[in-house]
Amino acid sequence: MTVGQNNNAALEALIIGTSVAACRLREMIRRVARSNASVMLCGPSGSGKELVARAIHDEGVRAGKAFSAINCGAIPGELIESELFGHEKGSFTGAHARRIGHFEASEGGTLFLDEIGDMRFDMQVKLLRVLEDRTIVRVGSSEVKAVDVRVISATHQDLGAAIAEGKFREDLFFRLGVVVLQVPSLASRAEDIPALVRHFQRQMPADAKCRYDEAAMALLMQHRWPGNVRELRNFVERASVLHGGETLGADDVAMLLNPTAGLAPRQAVSGSPAAVQAGAEDFAATPFASAAPQAKTPAPGRPIDLKREIETIELEQIHVALDLADGIISEAARLLTLKRTTLIEKMRKYGVHQQAA
């Protein structure tokens, strides 16, 4: 097998599927990997943008060098500068030792900046300067250090609208997006779902793998997948835990697609075609709204602590949203129709720890 064939096999192992969208994505990865140009990956949450970034790194001249990833939406604003550029001992409260930032740690390799649209505006100015000068200064230091790093960024946001609203710098967008690459949603390449299911099951024990009858697989391919590939991966894992070794039908898949369905009355008779369709459609439209517990009715002489009841409902919804978003705070905030900072404040209030970067 030639080197080119080896590279093709490696890329196909990373980007699963034979759909037109998957094939086009692999071809674009090969093209952009040949250069050191900055790449911006656009696409919905859960579509695999970090996987694409790693594929670009592995296919390019920096393969074998460091690959570092940072989620700009999961790090408090006051810490993002230190995370990117590092800091000196004593430069701020809690800086007990010198720390190397992601730019220095990625020297000679690739730095992946996920959720770049969530970066604070003042940090955008500092990032732009680094990209233009190819130098960084650690927090608390005056020493200028040259860095050789390829930057790949990603966002699920409409940066055009953010630029128009003055929330994102247009000059930074052009610097980051020398090449803009669209990562397709899972729904736009539904024919890849059977192959992705097999891929996610590959490392599972035989008795944990599920089989899907024709109707079950058809329902999976018709689902809207608002969480994209991440949601499919979670679905496959959930199916293996609850139905390992079994053959699943459409009704089983419908229930697995809507794990909170049992917490609210169904709108159709369970097991009927209408119920199966409703399970998938309702989950796509409102993935966790049905999870709210039923309100209690005050009994004579026994008051209800309304504040505690509201907090209980709020906490449960936060947990459900974080689970559906695979721990991505910005995506969970979108599902809850909250600002990211508001969700972070509520998580701190209830002692909810971040589940994923």
WOWOQUI-V481481 format. One record per backbone hydrogen bond with DSSP energy under -1.0 kcal/mol. CO is the residue of the C=O (numbers start at 0). NH is the residue of the N-H. Records with the same first field share a line. If there is no record, write none. Layout:
CO = NH, NH
This chain:
1 = 5
2 = 6
3 = 7
4 = 8
5 = 9
6 = 10
7 = 11
8 = 12
9 = 13
10 = 14
18 = 22
19 = 23
20 = 24
21 = 25
22 = 26
23 = 27
24 = 28
25 = 29
26 = 30
27 = 31
28 = 32
31 = 34
37 = 178
38 = 152
39 = 180
40 = 154
41 = 182
43 = 46
45 = 229
47 = 51
48 = 52
49 = 53
50 = 54
51 = 55
52 = 56
53 = 57
54 = 58
59 = 62
61 = 64
65 = 109
67 = 111
69 = 113
70 = 73
75 = 78
78 = 82
79 = 83
80 = 84
81 = 85
82 = 101
83 = 102
85 = 138
86 = 98
87 = 90
91 = 94
93 = 95
94 = 89
98 = 86
100 = 104
101 = 105
103 = 106
105 = 108
108 = 149
109 = 67
110 = 151
111 = 69
112 = 153
113 = 71
114 = 117
115 = 118
119 = 123
120 = 124
121 = 125
122 = 126
123 = 127
124 = 128
125 = 129
126 = 130
127 = 131
128 = 132
129 = 133
133 = 146
135 = 144
137 = 140
138 = 87
144 = 135
147 = 107
149 = 110
150 = 38
151 = 112
152 = 40
153 = 115
154 = 42
156 = 158
157 = 161
158 = 162
159 = 163
160 = 164
161 = 166, 167
162 = 165
168 = 172
169 = 173
170 = 174
171 = 175
172 = 176
178 = 39
180 = 41
185 = 188
188 = 191
189 = 192
191 = 195
192 = 196
193 = 197
194 = 198
195 = 199
196 = 200
200 = 203
204 = 207
208 = 244
210 = 247
212 = 216
213 = 217
214 = 218
215 = 219
216 = 220
217 = 221
218 = 222
224 = 227
226 = 230
227 = 231
228 = 232
229 = 233
230 = 234
231 = 235
232 = 236
233 = 237
234 = 238
235 = 239
236 = 240
237 = 241
238 = 242
242 = 245
245 = 210
247 = 212
248 = 252
249 = 253
250 = 254
251 = 255
252 = 256
257 = 260
259 = 262
260 = 263
268 = 271
271 = 275
272 = 276
273 = 277
274 = 278
275 = 279
276 = 280
277 = 281
278 = 282
279 = 283
280 = 284
281 = 285
287 = 290
288 = 291
298 = 301
303 = 305
304 = 308
305 = 309
306 = 310
307 = 311
308 = 312
309 = 313
310 = 314
311 = 315
312 = 316
313 = 317
314 = 318
315 = 319
316 = 320
317 = 321
318 = 322
319 = 323
320 = 324
321 = 326
322 = 325
324 = 327
327 = 331
328 = 332
329 = 333
330 = 334
331 = 335
332 = 337
338 = 342
339 = 343
340 = 344
341 = 345
342 = 346
343 = 347
344 = 348
345 = 349
346 = 351
